[in-house]
């Protein structure tokens, strides 16, 4: 799998945009009548609407998997600037939710590959056996 990052860069890597760069995944899904009834009880008595949460989480995870597969198919090695929008979608007597993910597909353009390097306990790249002075400038 490839990294999906909310930031606009890949730390320690030079990047270039793949194709148009833009990747979008959008879904609208219904929450169903039983969940509406249970959510109504939760709203009345208080608490967390677990039935909505579990459905939304499973849909979001499926969308993330789709974005990763599509980006890899396009030759991307990461997706940066990931944003997610979740909003209710009004429909007659139905509870629906729209979820949209957007991001920018990128590949690594640097000539030095740091992906096989180990990290120190503080998060810095460990020196290679070639020379301790060859550590990358981040």
C-alpha positions, 0 to 999 in steps of 0.5 A, a space after each residue: 500500500 502507499 502512504 496517504 498524507 494530509 500534508 502537502 509533501 512527503 517528508 525526506 523525499 522529492 516528489 513530482 505529480 503523477 498525471 493531472 495529480 487529482 484523485 477524487 473518490 465520492 460516495 453517497 450511501 443510505 443509513 437504512 431505516 433500522 439505523 434511523 430508528 436506533 439513532 432516534 433512540 440515541 438522540 432521545 436518550 443520549 449517547 453515541 450512535 454506534 450503528 451509524 459510526 460502524 457503517 460510516 467507518 466501513 464505507 470510509 475504509 473501503 473508499 481509502 482502499 479504492 484511492 490507494 488502488 487507483 493511485 497505484 494503478 496510475 503509477 503514484 507512490 503516495 497521495 498527498 493533501 488528502 482531505 475528507 468531507 462527510 456531510 448529510 444528504 437530505 432525502 425524503 424520509 431517508 438518512 443518507 450521507 455523502 463522503 468525498 476524498 480528494 488528494 494529489 497523486 505523486 511519485 518520488 523523483 529523488 535519486 537517493 532512496 531512503 525507503 530502505 533506511 532504518 529510523 533512529 528512535 527519535 525519528 531521524 534516518 539512521 546513518 548508512 554503513 557507507 558513511 555517517 556523514 551521508 545522512 540526507 538533509 531533510 
